Amino acid sequence: MDIVNPSIDQLMPKVDSKYTLVVLAAKRAREILDGSKVKSDRVSTKNVTNALEEVVENKITFQRLKNGIK
């Protein structure tokens, strides 16, 4: 079994639910895939890992809207 970095214990205080975390990381990973520069200090070869690192480092945040997450 692989150890996931960053851990869920580090990620959950940054968001209001696991659903929010998944949506936020997926959207950011797609942006990185489309050519957006990685904002994290620790760069990985995996876009989802980079997105999660950005969440832990407070480089990206979310805003809850009536019809979704921005």
All heavy atoms as a GROMACS GRO file, in nm:
protein
  549
    1MET      N    1   0.084  -0.118   0.000
    1MET     CA    2   0.000   0.000   0.000
    1MET      C    3   0.089   0.124   0.000
    1MET      O    4   0.181   0.136   0.078
    1MET     CB    5  -0.090  -0.002   0.123
    1MET     CG    6  -0.176   0.119   0.135
    1MET     SD    7  -0.263   0.119   0.292
    1MET     CE    8  -0.428   0.114   0.233
    2ASP      N    9   0.059   0.218  -0.089
    2ASP     CA   10   0.136   0.342  -0.098
    2ASP      C   11   0.089   0.442   0.008
    2ASP      O   12  -0.028   0.447   0.043
    2ASP     CB   13   0.118   0.405  -0.236
    2ASP     CG   14   0.183   0.323  -0.344
    2ASP    OD1   15   0.276   0.248  -0.314
    2ASP    OD2   16   0.140   0.334  -0.460
    3ILE      N   17   0.181   0.520   0.054
    3ILE     CA   18   0.148   0.628   0.147
    3ILE      C   19   0.112   0.750   0.063
    3ILE      O   20   0.187   0.790  -0.025
    3ILE     CB   21   0.267   0.659   0.240
    3ILE    CG1   22   0.298   0.539   0.326
    3ILE    CG2   23   0.238   0.782   0.324
    3ILE    CD1   24   0.422   0.554   0.412
    4VAL      N   25  -0.001   0.810   0.092
    4VAL     CA   26  -0.047   0.926   0.017
    4VAL      C   27   0.010   1.052   0.080
    4VAL      O   28  -0.001   1.073   0.200
    4VAL     CB   29  -0.201   0.932   0.017
    4VAL    CG1   30  -0.250   1.055  -0.055
    4VAL    CG2   31  -0.259   0.806  -0.044
    5ASN      N   32   0.073   1.133  -0.001
    5ASN     CA   33   0.125   1.262   0.044
    5ASN      C   34   0.063   1.371  -0.038
    5ASN      O   35   0.064   1.363  -0.159
    5ASN     CB   36   0.277   1.268   0.031
    5ASN     CG   37   0.344   1.188   0.137
    5ASN    OD1   38   0.302   1.187   0.251
    5ASN    ND2   39   0.451   1.120   0.100
    6PRO      N   40   0.009   1.471   0.020
    6PRO     CA   41  -0.009   1.493   0.163
    6PRO      C   42  -0.119   1.406   0.220
    6PRO      O   43  -0.206   1.359   0.147
    6PRO     CB   44  -0.047   1.641   0.171
    6PRO     CG   45  -0.104   1.673   0.040
    6PRO     CD   46  -0.039   1.583  -0.060
    7SER      N   47  -0.116   1.386   0.351
    7SER     CA   48  -0.212   1.298   0.414
    7SER      C   49  -0.348   1.365   0.429
    7SER      O   50  -0.359   1.488   0.427
    7SER     CB   51  -0.162   1.253   0.552
    7SER     OG   52  -0.170   1.360   0.642
    8ILE      N   53  -0.450   1.286   0.447
    8ILE     CA   54  -0.586   1.338   0.464
    8ILE      C   55  -0.595   1.422   0.591
    8ILE      O   56  -0.672   1.518   0.597
    8ILE     CB   57  -0.689   1.224   0.462
    8ILE    CG1   58  -0.832   1.276   0.446
    8ILE    CG2   59  -0.679   1.140   0.586
    8ILE    CD1   60  -0.864   1.326   0.310
    9ASP      N   61  -0.513   1.390   0.691
    9ASP     CA   62  -0.511   1.468   0.815
    9ASP      C   63  -0.461   1.611   0.792
    9ASP      O   64  -0.504   1.703   0.860
    9ASP     CB   65  -0.423   1.401   0.920
    9ASP     CG   66  -0.479   1.266   0.964
    9ASP    OD1   67  -0.602   1.248   0.957
    9ASP    OD2   68  -0.399   1.180   1.005
   10GLN      N   69  -0.372   1.629   0.697
   10GLN     CA   70  -0.324   1.762   0.663
   10GLN      C   71  -0.424   1.837   0.576
   10GLN      O   72  -0.432   1.959   0.582
   10GLN     CB   73  -0.191   1.753   0.587
   10GLN     CG   74  -0.076   1.701   0.668
   10GLN     CD   75   0.046   1.679   0.580
   10GLN    OE1   76   0.039   1.605   0.482
   10GLN    NE2   77   0.155   1.745   0.614
   11LEU      N   78  -0.499   1.764   0.493
   11LEU     CA   79  -0.588   1.826   0.397
   11LEU      C   80  -0.722   1.869   0.454
   11LEU      O   81  -0.775   1.974   0.417
   11LEU     CB   82  -0.612   1.729   0.280
   11LEU     CG   83  -0.491   1.704   0.191
   11LEU    CD1   84  -0.510   1.578   0.109
   11LEU    CD2   85  -0.466   1.824   0.103
   12MET      N   86  -0.780   1.790   0.543
   12MET     CA   87  -0.917   1.816   0.590
   12MET      C   88  -0.935   1.951   0.662
   12MET      O   89  -1.040   2.013   0.645
   12MET     CB   90  -0.967   1.702   0.678
   12MET     CG   91  -1.002   1.577   0.597
   12MET     SD   92  -1.110   1.608   0.456
   12MET     CE   93  -1.257   1.668   0.538
   13PRO      N   94  -0.839   2.001   0.737
   13PRO     CA   95  -0.859   2.134   0.797
   13PRO      C   96  -0.868   2.247   0.694
   13PRO      O   97  -0.916   2.355   0.725
   13PRO     CB   98  -0.736   2.152   0.886
   13PRO     CG   99  -0.687   2.015   0.913
   13PRO     CD  100  -0.719   1.935   0.791
   14LYS      N  101  -0.825   2.222   0.572
   14LYS     CA  102  -0.825   2.325   0.468
   14LYS      C  103  -0.958   2.336   0.394
   14LYS      O  104  -0.981   2.434   0.323
   14LYS     CB  105  -0.715   2.296   0.365
   14LYS     CG  106  -0.579   2.272   0.424
   14LYS     CD  107  -0.523   2.397   0.487
   14LYS     CE  108  -0.383   2.370   0.540
   14LYS     NZ  109  -0.322   2.486   0.597
   15VAL      N  110  -1.045   2.234   0.407
   15VAL     CA  111  -1.172   2.231   0.334
   15VAL      C  112  -1.285   2.196   0.430
   15VAL      O  113  -1.262   2.156   0.543
   15VAL     CB  114  -1.168   2.130   0.218
   15VAL    CG1  115  -1.069   2.173   0.111
   15VAL    CG2  116  -1.134   1.991   0.267
   16ASP      N  117  -1.409   2.210   0.380
   16ASP     CA  118  -1.523   2.182   0.468
   16ASP      C  119  -1.575   2.039   0.456
   16ASP      O  120  -1.655   1.996   0.538
   16ASP     CB  121  -1.636   2.282   0.442
   16ASP     CG  122  -1.685   2.281   0.299
   16ASP    OD1  123  -1.627   2.210   0.214
   16ASP    OD2  124  -1.783   2.353   0.270
   17SER      N  125  -1.532   1.965   0.352
   17SER     CA  126  -1.574   1.825   0.338
   17SER      C  127  -1.481   1.752   0.241
   17SER      O  128  -1.407   1.815   0.165
   17SER     CB  129  -1.718   1.816   0.287
   17SER     OG  130  -1.725   1.857   0.153
   18LYS      N  131  -1.487   1.621   0.244
   18LYS     CA  132  -1.408   1.541   0.150
   18LYS      C  133  -1.454   1.563   0.007
   18LYS      O  134  -1.373   1.564  -0.085
   18LYS     CB  135  -1.416   1.392   0.186
   18LYS     CG  136  -1.342   1.357   0.313
   18LYS     CD  137  -1.353   1.209   0.344
   18LYS     CE  138  -1.284   1.178   0.476
   18LYS     NZ  139  -1.294   1.037   0.511
   19TYR      N  140  -1.584   1.585  -0.010
   19TYR     CA  141  -1.638   1.613  -0.144
   19TYR      C  142  -1.573   1.740  -0.200
   19TYR      O  143  -1.530   1.744  -0.315
   19TYR     CB  144  -1.790   1.630  -0.138
   19TYR     CG  145  -1.849   1.678  -0.267
   19TYR    CD1  146  -1.868   1.590  -0.374
   19TYR    CD2  147  -1.883   1.812  -0.285
   19TYR    CE1  148  -1.920   1.635  -0.493
   19TYR    CE2  149  -1.936   1.857  -0.404
   19TYR     CZ  150  -1.954   1.769  -0.508
   19TYR     OH  151  -2.004   1.812  -0.627
   20THR      N  152  -1.567   1.844  -0.119
   20THR     CA  153  -1.505   1.969  -0.162
   20THR      C  154  -1.360   1.947  -0.200
   20THR      O  155  -1.312   2.000  -0.301
   20THR     CB  156  -1.513   2.074  -0.050
   20THR    OG1  157  -1.650   2.096  -0.017
   20THR    CG2  158  -1.450   2.205  -0.090
   21LEU      N  159  -1.289   1.868  -0.122
   21LEU     CA  160  -1.148   1.839  -0.149
   21LEU      C  161  -1.133   1.770  -0.284
   21LEU      O  162  -1.046   1.807  -0.364
   21LEU     CB  163  -1.090   1.752  -0.038
   21LEU     CG  164  -0.944   1.710  -0.056
   21LEU    CD1  165  -0.852   1.831  -0.060
   21LEU    CD2  166  -0.905   1.615   0.056
   22VAL      N  167  -1.217   1.672  -0.312
   22VAL     CA  168  -1.209   1.598  -0.438
   22VAL      C  169  -1.235   1.691  -0.556
   22VAL      O  170  -1.162   1.690  -0.655
   22VAL     CB  171  -1.307   1.480  -0.437
   22VAL    CG1  172  -1.320   1.419  -0.575
   22VAL    CG2  173  -1.262   1.374  -0.338
   23VAL      N  174  -1.340   1.772  -0.547
   23VAL     CA  175  -1.375   1.862  -0.656
   23VAL      C  176  -1.264   1.966  -0.677
   23VAL      O  177  -1.223   1.993  -0.790
   23VAL     CB  178  -1.511   1.930  -0.630
   23VAL    CG1  179  -1.539   2.038  -0.733
   23VAL    CG2  180  -1.622   1.827  -0.630
   24LEU      N  181  -1.215   2.024  -0.569
   24LEU     CA  182  -1.109   2.124  -0.576
   24LEU      C  183  -0.982   2.066  -0.639
   24LEU      O  184  -0.923   2.127  -0.729
   24LEU     CB  185  -1.080   2.177  -0.436
   24LEU     CG  186  -0.976   2.287  -0.422
   24LEU    CD1  187  -1.020   2.412  -0.497
   24LEU    CD2  188  -0.954   2.319  -0.275
   25ALA      N  189  -0.941   1.950  -0.593
   25ALA     CA  190  -0.820   1.887  -0.647
   25ALA      C  191  -0.837   1.847  -0.793
   25ALA      O  192  -0.745   1.865  -0.873
   25ALA     CB  193  -0.783   1.765  -0.563
   26ALA      N  194  -0.954   1.797  -0.830
   26ALA     CA  195  -0.977   1.756  -0.969
   26ALA      C  196  -0.974   1.877  -1.062
   26ALA      O  197  -0.913   1.872  -1.170
   26ALA     CB  198  -1.111   1.684  -0.980
   27LYS      N  199  -1.039   1.986  -1.022
   27LYS     CA  200  -1.039   2.106  -1.106
   27LYS      C  201  -0.898   2.162  -1.122
   27LYS      O  202  -0.857   2.200  -1.232
   27LYS     CB  203  -1.131   2.213  -1.046
   27LYS     CG  204  -1.277   2.184  -1.065
   27LYS     CD  205  -1.362   2.299  -1.014
   27LYS     CE  206  -1.508   2.272  -1.044
   27LYS     NZ  207  -1.591   2.390  -1.018
   28ARG      N  208  -0.823   2.167  -1.013
   28ARG     CA  209  -0.688   2.220  -1.019
   28ARG      C  210  -0.596   2.129  -1.100
   28ARG      O  211  -0.512   2.176  -1.178
   28ARG     CB  212  -0.632   2.241  -0.879
   28ARG     CG  213  -0.494   2.298  -0.877
   28ARG     CD  214  -0.487   2.436  -0.940
   28ARG     NE  215  -0.349   2.481  -0.944
   28ARG     CZ  216  -0.291   2.542  -1.046
   28ARG    NH1  217  -0.362   2.574  -1.152
   28ARG    NH2  218  -0.165   2.575  -1.041
   29ALA      N  219  -0.612   1.998  -1.085
   29ALA     CA  220  -0.531   1.903  -1.162
   29ALA      C  221  -0.556   1.919  -1.311
   29ALA      O  222  -0.463   1.912  -1.392
   29ALA     CB  223  -0.560   1.760  -1.117
   30ARG      N  224  -0.682   1.944  -1.350
   30ARG     CA  225  -0.713   1.968  -1.491
   30ARG      C  226  -0.648   2.096  -1.541
   30ARG      O  227  -0.600   2.103  -1.654
   30ARG     CB  228  -0.864   1.974  -1.512
   30ARG     CG  229  -0.926   1.838  -1.518
   30ARG     CD  230  -1.073   1.845  -1.559
   30ARG     NE  231  -1.145   1.749  -1.477
   30ARG     CZ  232  -1.231   1.778  -1.381
   30ARG    NH1  233  -1.265   1.902  -1.357
   30ARG    NH2  234  -1.287   1.684  -1.310
   31GLU      N  235  -0.646   2.200  -1.457
   31GLU     CA  236  -0.580   2.325  -1.495
   31GLU      C  237  -0.431   2.301  -1.518
   31GLU      O  238  -0.373   2.353  -1.614
   31GLU     CB  239  -0.598   2.431  -1.387
   31GLU     CG  240  -0.737   2.487  -1.376
   31GLU     CD  241  -0.753   2.585  -1.260
   31GLU    OE1  242  -0.654   2.607  -1.185
   31GLU    OE2  243  -0.864   2.638  -1.244
   32ILE      N  244  -0.369   2.225  -1.431
   32ILE     CA  245  -0.226   2.194  -1.445
   32ILE      C  246  -0.204   2.113  -1.572
   32ILE      O  247  -0.109   2.139  -1.647
   32ILE     CB  248  -0.173   2.119  -1.320
   32ILE    CG1  249  -0.178   2.211  -1.198
   32ILE    CG2  250  -0.031   2.069  -1.344
   32ILE    CD1  251  -0.153   2.140  -1.066
   33LEU      N  252  -0.291   2.018  -1.598
   33LEU     CA  253  -0.280   1.936  -1.720
   33LEU      C  254  -0.291   2.023  -1.844
   33LEU      O  255  -0.222   1.999  -1.944
   33LEU     CB  256  -0.390   1.829  -1.721
   33LEU     CG  257  -0.392   1.733  -1.839
   33LEU    CD1  258  -0.266   1.648  -1.840
   33LEU    CD2  259  -0.514   1.646  -1.832
   34ASP      N  260  -0.373   2.126  -1.838
   34ASP     CA  261  -0.393   2.216  -1.952
   34ASP      C  262  -0.283   2.320  -1.966
   34ASP      O  263  -0.288   2.404  -2.055
   34ASP     CB  264  -0.529   2.285  -1.943
   34ASP     CG  265  -0.645   2.190  -1.965
   34ASP    OD1  266  -0.623   2.082  -2.025
   34ASP    OD2  267  -0.758   2.223  -1.922
   35GLY      N  268  -0.183   2.317  -1.876
   35GLY     CA  269  -0.067   2.403  -1.892
   35GLY      C  270  -0.045   2.508  -1.786
   35GLY      O  271   0.050   2.586  -1.793
   36SER      N  272  -0.131   2.513  -1.685
   36SER     CA  273  -0.113   2.609  -1.576
   36SER      C  274   0.012   2.574  -1.496
   36SER      O  275   0.044   2.456  -1.476
   36SER     CB  276  -0.236   2.609  -1.486
   36SER     OG  277  -0.221   2.701  -1.382
   37LYS      N  278   0.083   2.675  -1.450
   37LYS     CA  279   0.205   2.654  -1.373
   37LYS      C  280   0.171   2.602  -1.232
   37LYS      O  281   0.078   2.649  -1.169
   37LYS     CB  282   0.282   2.785  -1.362
   37LYS     CG  283   0.416   2.771  -1.298
   37LYS     CD  284   0.490   2.901  -1.295
   37LYS     CE  285   0.622   2.878  -1.223
   37LYS     NZ  286   0.682   3.001  -1.179
   38VAL      N  287   0.250   2.509  -1.183
   38VAL     CA  288   0.233   2.454  -1.048
   38VAL      C  289   0.280   2.558  -0.947
   38VAL      O  290   0.390   2.612  -0.957
   38VAL     CB  291   0.313   2.323  -1.031
   38VAL    CG1  292   0.301   2.270  -0.890
   38VAL    CG2  293   0.265   2.219  -1.131
   39LYS      N  294   0.196   2.586  -0.848
   39LYS     CA  295   0.225   2.688  -0.746
   39LYS      C  296   0.295   2.630  -0.624
   39LYS      O  297   0.344   2.704  -0.540
   39LYS     CB  298   0.095   2.754  -0.702
   39LYS     CG  299   0.021   2.825  -0.813
   39LYS     CD  300  -0.111   2.878  -0.764
   39LYS     CE  301  -0.191   2.939  -0.877
   39LYS     NZ  302  -0.322   2.987  -0.830
   40SER      N  303   0.298   2.498  -0.612
   40SER     CA  304   0.354   2.433  -0.495
   40SER      C  305   0.506   2.437  -0.494
   40SER      O  306   0.570   2.442  -0.599
   40SER     CB  307   0.308   2.287  -0.492
   40SER     OG  308   0.368   2.217  -0.386
   41ASP      N  309   0.563   2.436  -0.375
   41ASP     CA  310   0.708   2.430  -0.360
   41ASP      C  311   0.760   2.289  -0.390
   41ASP      O  312   0.873   2.273  -0.433
   41ASP     CB  313   0.749   2.471  -0.219
   41ASP     CG  314   0.710   2.615  -0.189
   41ASP    OD1  315   0.705   2.697  -0.283
   41ASP    OD2  316   0.684   2.645  -0.071
   42ARG      N  317   0.676   2.188  -0.363
   42ARG     CA  318   0.713   2.049  -0.388
   42ARG      C  319   0.643   2.003  -0.515
   42ARG      O  320   0.523   1.984  -0.516
   42ARG     CB  321   0.671   1.961  -0.271
   42ARG     CG  322   0.739   2.000  -0.141
   42ARG     CD  323   0.688   1.922  -0.025
   42ARG     NE  324   0.712   1.780  -0.047
   42ARG     CZ  325   0.661   1.684   0.029
   42ARG    NH1  326   0.584   1.716   0.129
   42ARG    NH2  327   0.688   1.559   0.004
   43VAL      N  328   0.716   1.985  -0.623
   43VAL     CA  329   0.658   1.949  -0.752
   43VAL      C  330   0.672   1.799  -0.773
   43VAL      O  331   0.778   1.741  -0.755
   43VAL     CB  332   0.726   2.027  -0.866
   43VAL    CG1  333   0.667   1.988  -1.000
   43VAL    CG2  334   0.712   2.177  -0.844
   44SER      N  335   0.560   1.738  -0.813
   44SER     CA  336   0.555   1.595  -0.841
   44SER      C  337   0.529   1.575  -0.990
   44SER      O  338   0.495   1.669  -1.062
   44SER     CB  339   0.441   1.533  -0.759
   44SER     OG  340   0.419   1.399  -0.798
   45THR      N  341   0.541   1.452  -1.035
   45THR     CA  342   0.508   1.421  -1.173
   45THR      C  343   0.358   1.398  -1.190
   45THR      O  344   0.310   1.388  -1.302
   45THR     CB  345   0.582   1.294  -1.221
   45THR    OG1  346   0.548   1.185  -1.133
   45THR    CG2  347   0.732   1.316  -1.219
   46LYS      N  348   0.285   1.392  -1.079
   46LYS     CA  349   0.141   1.367  -1.084
   46LYS      C  350   0.064   1.495  -1.055
   46LYS      O  351   0.088   1.563  -0.955
   46LYS     CB  352   0.104   1.259  -0.983
   46LYS     CG  353   0.171   1.126  -1.014
   46LYS     CD  354   0.136   1.022  -0.915
   46LYS     CE  355   0.208   0.892  -0.950
   46LYS     NZ  356   0.179   0.786  -0.857
   47ASN      N  357  -0.030   1.528  -1.144
   47ASN     CA  358  -0.104   1.653  -1.132
   47ASN      C  359  -0.193   1.658  -1.008
   47ASN      O  360  -0.206   1.763  -0.946
   47ASN     CB  361  -0.188   1.675  -1.257
   47ASN     CG  362  -0.102   1.696  -1.380
   47ASN    OD1  363   0.010   1.745  -1.369
   47ASN    ND2  364  -0.151   1.658  -1.495
   48VAL      N  365  -0.254   1.546  -0.972
   48VAL     CA  366  -0.340   1.544  -0.853
   48VAL      C  367  -0.257   1.568  -0.727
   48VAL      O  368  -0.298   1.643  -0.638
   48VAL     CB  369  -0.420   1.413  -0.843
   48VAL    CG1  370  -0.496   1.404  -0.713
   48VAL    CG2  371  -0.515   1.400  -0.962
   49THR      N  372  -0.140   1.509  -0.720
   49THR     CA  373  -0.052   1.531  -0.605
   49THR      C  374  -0.011   1.677  -0.597
   49THR      O  375  -0.011   1.735  -0.488
   49THR     CB  376   0.073   1.441  -0.615
   49THR    OG1  377   0.031   1.304  -0.619
   49THR    CG2  378   0.166   1.462  -0.496
   50ASN      N  379   0.020   1.738  -0.710
   50ASN     CA  380   0.054   1.880  -0.712
   50ASN      C  381  -0.063   1.964  -0.663
   50ASN      O  382  -0.044   2.058  -0.586
   50ASN     CB  383   0.096   1.923  -0.852
   50ASN     CG  384   0.232   1.871  -0.891
   50ASN    OD1  385   0.319   1.855  -0.808
   50ASN    ND2  386   0.249   1.842  -1.018
   51ALA      N  387  -0.183   1.931  -0.706
   51ALA     CA  388  -0.302   2.005  -0.663
   51ALA      C  389  -0.322   1.991  -0.513
   51ALA      O  390  -0.351   2.090  -0.444
   51ALA     CB  391  -0.425   1.954  -0.739
   52LEU      N  392  -0.306   1.872  -0.460
   52LEU     CA  393  -0.322   1.851  -0.316
   52LEU      C  394  -0.214   1.924  -0.235
   52LEU      O  395  -0.241   1.978  -0.129
   52LEU     CB  396  -0.322   1.701  -0.283
   52LEU     CG  397  -0.443   1.624  -0.337
   52LEU    CD1  398  -0.424   1.475  -0.314
   52LEU    CD2  399  -0.572   1.672  -0.274
   53GLU      N  400  -0.093   1.926  -0.287
   53GLU     CA  401   0.015   2.001  -0.220
   53GLU      C  402  -0.019   2.150  -0.216
   53GLU      O  403   0.006   2.218  -0.117
   53GLU     CB  404   0.149   1.981  -0.293
   53GLU     CG  405   0.212   1.846  -0.272
   53GLU     CD  406   0.268   1.825  -0.132
   53GLU    OE1  407   0.283   1.922  -0.055
   53GLU    OE2  408   0.298   1.710  -0.099
   54GLU      N  409  -0.078   2.201  -0.324
   54GLU     CA  410  -0.118   2.342  -0.326
   54GLU      C  411  -0.225   2.371  -0.222
   54GLU      O  412  -0.225   2.478  -0.161
   54GLU     CB  413  -0.166   2.380  -0.466
   54GLU     CG  414  -0.056   2.384  -0.568
   54GLU     CD  415  -0.104   2.414  -0.708
   54GLU    OE1  416  -0.227   2.424  -0.731
   54GLU    OE2  417  -0.018   2.430  -0.796
   55VAL      N  418  -0.316   2.277  -0.201
   55VAL     CA  419  -0.419   2.294  -0.098
   55VAL      C  420  -0.354   2.301   0.040
   55VAL      O  421  -0.386   2.390   0.119
   55VAL     CB  422  -0.523   2.179  -0.104
   55VAL    CG1  423  -0.616   2.186   0.015
   55VAL    CG2  424  -0.602   2.183  -0.233
   56VAL      N  425  -0.264   2.210   0.070
   56VAL     CA  426  -0.197   2.207   0.200
   56VAL      C  427  -0.118   2.336   0.224
   56VAL      O  428  -0.116   2.389   0.335
   56VAL     CB  429  -0.105   2.083   0.212
   56VAL    CG1  430  -0.012   2.094   0.331
   56VAL    CG2  431  -0.188   1.958   0.222
   57GLU      N  432  -0.055   2.387   0.120
   57GLU     CA  433   0.028   2.507   0.132
   57GLU      C  434  -0.053   2.636   0.122
   57GLU      O  435   0.005   2.745   0.118
   57GLU     CB  436   0.137   2.506   0.025
   57GLU     CG  437   0.236   2.392   0.040
   57GLU     CD  438   0.332   2.381  -0.077
   57GLU    OE1  439   0.333   2.470  -0.164
   57GLU    OE2  440   0.407   2.282  -0.081
   58ASN      N  441  -0.185   2.625   0.116
   58ASN     CA  442  -0.274   2.742   0.103
   58ASN      C  443  -0.247   2.824  -0.022
   58ASN      O  444  -0.269   2.945  -0.024
   58ASN     CB  445  -0.266   2.832   0.227
   58ASN     CG  446  -0.321   2.764   0.350
   58ASN    OD1  447  -0.423   2.696   0.344
   58ASN    ND2  448  -0.252   2.782   0.461
   59LYS      N  449  -0.199   2.759  -0.127
   59LYS     CA  450  -0.174   2.827  -0.254
   59LYS      C  451  -0.303   2.839  -0.336
   59LYS      O  452  -0.314   2.926  -0.422
   59LYS     CB  453  -0.069   2.752  -0.337
   59LYS     CG  454   0.062   2.728  -0.266
   59LYS     CD  455   0.149   2.850  -0.267
   59LYS     CE  456   0.276   2.820  -0.190
   59LYS     NZ  457   0.391   2.885  -0.237
   60ILE      N  458  -0.398   2.750  -0.310
   60ILE     CA  459  -0.529   2.759  -0.374
   60ILE      C  460  -0.636   2.744  -0.267
   60ILE      O  461  -0.615   2.680  -0.165
   60ILE     CB  462  -0.551   2.653  -0.486
   60ILE    CG1  463  -0.538   2.512  -0.432
   60ILE    CG2  464  -0.456   2.677  -0.601
   60ILE    CD1  465  -0.581   2.406  -0.530
   61THR      N  466  -0.748   2.808  -0.290
   61THR     CA  467  -0.860   2.802  -0.198
   61THR      C  468  -0.987   2.779  -0.278
   61THR      O  469  -0.982   2.772  -0.402
   61THR     CB  470  -0.873   2.932  -0.117
   61THR    OG1  471  -0.890   3.042  -0.208
   61THR    CG2  472  -0.753   2.956  -0.028
   62PHE      N  473  -1.098   2.771  -0.210
   62PHE     CA  474  -1.225   2.751  -0.279
   62PHE      C  475  -1.328   2.849  -0.227
   62PHE      O  476  -1.312   2.907  -0.119
   62PHE     CB  477  -1.276   2.607  -0.262
   62PHE     CG  478  -1.323   2.576  -0.122
   62PHE    CD1  479  -1.458   2.584  -0.091
   62PHE    CD2  480  -1.235   2.539  -0.023
   62PHE    CE1  481  -1.502   2.556   0.037
   62PHE    CE2  482  -1.278   2.510   0.105
   62PHE     CZ  483  -1.412   2.520   0.134
   63GLN      N  484  -1.430   2.868  -0.307
   63GLN     CA  485  -1.542   2.951  -0.267
   63GLN      C  486  -1.669   2.872  -0.296
   63GLN      O  487  -1.693   2.832  -0.408
   63GLN     CB  488  -1.541   3.082  -0.347
   63GLN     CG  489  -1.653   3.175  -0.313
   63GLN     CD  490  -1.647   3.303  -0.396
   63GLN    OE1  491  -1.571   3.313  -0.491
   63GLN    NE2  492  -1.727   3.398  -0.360
   64ARG      N  493  -1.748   2.849  -0.193
   64ARG     CA  494  -1.873   2.775  -0.210
   64ARG      C  495  -1.977   2.869  -0.268
   64ARG      O  496  -2.006   2.974  -0.214
   64ARG     CB  497  -1.920   2.719  -0.076
   64ARG     CG  498  -2.056   2.660  -0.082
   64ARG     CD  499  -2.076   2.516  -0.056
   64ARG     NE  500  -1.971   2.436  -0.002
   64ARG     CZ  501  -1.934   2.324  -0.061
   64ARG    NH1  502  -1.990   2.284  -0.171
   64ARG    NH2  503  -1.841   2.250  -0.007
   65LEU      N  504  -2.032   2.829  -0.383
   65LEU     CA  505  -2.137   2.905  -0.449
   65LEU      C  506  -2.269   2.830  -0.442
   65LEU      O  507  -2.272   2.711  -0.409
   65LEU     CB  508  -2.100   2.929  -0.596
   65LEU     CG  509  -1.968   3.002  -0.619
   65LEU    CD1  510  -1.935   3.007  -0.767
   65LEU    CD2  511  -1.973   3.142  -0.562
   66LYS      N  512  -2.377   2.895  -0.475
   66LYS     CA  513  -2.508   2.832  -0.470
   66LYS      C  514  -2.516   2.712  -0.563
   66LYS      O  515  -2.581   2.612  -0.532
   66LYS     CB  516  -2.615   2.934  -0.507
   66LYS     CG  517  -2.755   2.887  -0.488
   66LYS     CD  518  -2.853   2.998  -0.512
   66LYS     CE  519  -2.994   2.950  -0.480
   66LYS     NZ  520  -3.091   3.058  -0.499
   67ASN      N  521  -2.448   2.718  -0.676
   67ASN     CA  522  -2.456   2.609  -0.773
   67ASN      C  523  -2.323   2.537  -0.794
   67ASN      O  524  -2.298   2.483  -0.900
   67ASN     CB  525  -2.509   2.662  -0.906
   67ASN     CG  526  -2.423   2.773  -0.962
   67ASN    OD1  527  -2.337   2.827  -0.892
   67ASN    ND2  528  -2.445   2.812  -1.085
   68GLY      N  529  -2.235   2.536  -0.694
   68GLY     CA  530  -2.111   2.460  -0.707
   68GLY      C  531  -1.995   2.525  -0.634
   68GLY      O  532  -2.011   2.611  -0.549
   69ILE      N  533  -1.875   2.482  -0.672
   69ILE     CA  534  -1.752   2.530  -0.610
   69ILE      C  535  -1.671   2.604  -0.715
   69ILE      O  536  -1.656   2.557  -0.828
   69ILE     CB  537  -1.670   2.413  -0.554
   69ILE    CG1  538  -1.747   2.344  -0.443
   69ILE    CG2  539  -1.535   2.460  -0.501
   69ILE    CD1  540  -1.682   2.216  -0.395
   70LYS      N  541  -1.616   2.718  -0.676
   70LYS     CA  542  -1.533   2.795  -0.768
   70LYS      C  543  -1.393   2.801  -0.713
   70LYS      O  544  -1.368   2.816  -0.598
   70LYS     CB  545  -1.588   2.936  -0.782
   70LYS     CG  546  -1.510   3.022  -0.876
   70LYS     CD  547  -1.577   3.156  -0.890
   70LYS     CE  548  -1.495   3.240  -0.986
   70LYS     NZ  549  -1.548   3.373  -0.997
   0.00000   0.00000   0.00000
